[in-house]
């Protein structure tokens, strides 16, 4: 007679324990979802900022920008090319 009562009590304890575990896991999953959403928003903002910085680098390193900055600093374009008239030996013996 005592065996079925003990069996029922053990089953009720297991069900209560598993219910508590389920509540704890569901709570941790819900908070981690919020944190994941925040991280994804930060990633998208950083990607957008990275793209804008990449564009600024490309604009700053373009030949027209460099030429205009060089001319404003006083540099002038070379007028005549440098030509070496006599060939130099590649190796000496």
C-alpha positions as CSV (number, residue, x, y, z in Angstrom):
1,X,0.0,0.0,0.0
2,X,2.8,2.4,0.7
3,X,4.6,1.8,-2.6
4,X,2.0,3.5,-4.8
5,X,1.9,6.5,-2.5
6,X,5.6,6.9,-2.5
7,X,5.6,6.5,-6.3
8,X,3.0,9.2,-6.7
9,X,4.8,11.6,-4.4
10,X,8.1,11.1,-6.3
11,X,6.3,11.7,-9.6
12,X,4.8,14.9,-8.3
13,X,8.2,16.1,-7.1
14,X,9.8,15.3,-10.4
15,X,7.0,17.2,-12.3
16,X,7.4,20.2,-10.0
17,X,11.2,20.2,-10.4
18,X,11.0,20.0,-14.1
19,X,8.4,22.8,-14.2
20,X,10.8,25.0,-12.2
21,X,13.6,24.2,-14.6
22,X,11.4,25.0,-17.6
23,X,10.5,28.4,-16.1
24,X,14.2,29.2,-15.4
25,X,15.3,28.2,-18.9
26,X,12.5,30.2,-20.5
27,X,13.4,33.2,-18.5
28,X,17.1,33.0,-19.5
29,X,16.2,32.5,-23.2
30,X,13.9,35.5,-23.2
31,X,16.6,37.8,-21.8
32,X,19.3,36.5,-24.1
33,X,17.0,37.2,-27.1
34,X,16.8,40.9,-26.0
35,X,20.6,41.0,-25.7
36,X,21.0,39.4,-29.1
37,X,18.7,42.0,-30.7
38,X,20.8,44.8,-29.2
39,X,24.0,43.2,-30.4
40,X,22.5,42.8,-33.9
41,X,21.6,46.5,-33.9
42,X,25.1,47.4,-32.9
43,X,26.5,45.2,-35.7
44,X,24.3,46.9,-38.3
45,X,25.3,50.4,-37.0
46,X,29.0,49.5,-37.1
47,X,28.7,48.1,-40.6
48,X,27.0,51.3,-41.8
49,X,29.7,53.4,-40.1
50,X,32.4,51.1,-41.6
51,X,31.0,51.6,-45.1
52,X,30.9,55.4,-44.7
53,X,34.5,55.4,-43.5
54,X,35.5,53.2,-46.4
55,X,33.9,55.6,-48.8
56,X,35.7,58.6,-47.2
57,X,39.0,56.7,-47.5
58,X,38.4,56.1,-51.2
59,X,37.5,59.7,-51.8
60,X,40.6,61.0,-49.9
61,X,42.9,58.6,-51.8
62,X,41.6,59.4,-55.2
63,X,44.0,61.0,-57.7
64,X,42.0,64.2,-58.2
65,X,41.9,64.8,-54.4
66,X,45.6,64.1,-54.0
67,X,46.4,66.3,-57.0
68,X,44.4,69.2,-55.8
69,X,45.9,69.0,-52.3
70,X,49.4,68.8,-53.8
71,X,48.8,71.9,-56.0
72,X,47.4,73.8,-53.0
73,X,50.6,73.0,-51.1
74,X,52.8,74.3,-53.9
75,X,53.8,71.2,-55.7
76,X,53.9,71.4,-59.5
77,X,53.6,68.7,-62.2
78,X,56.8,67.7,-63.8
79,X,57.3,69.2,-67.2
80,X,59.9,67.0,-68.8
81,X,60.4,63.3,-68.3
82,X,63.8,62.0,-67.1
83,X,65.6,60.0,-69.8
84,X,68.7,57.9,-69.3
85,X,70.6,58.0,-72.6
86,X,73.3,55.4,-72.1
87,X,72.3,52.0,-70.8
88,X,74.1,50.9,-67.7
89,X,75.5,47.4,-67.4
90,X,73.3,45.0,-65.5
91,X,76.2,43.1,-63.9
92,X,79.9,43.6,-63.9
93,X,82.4,40.7,-64.5
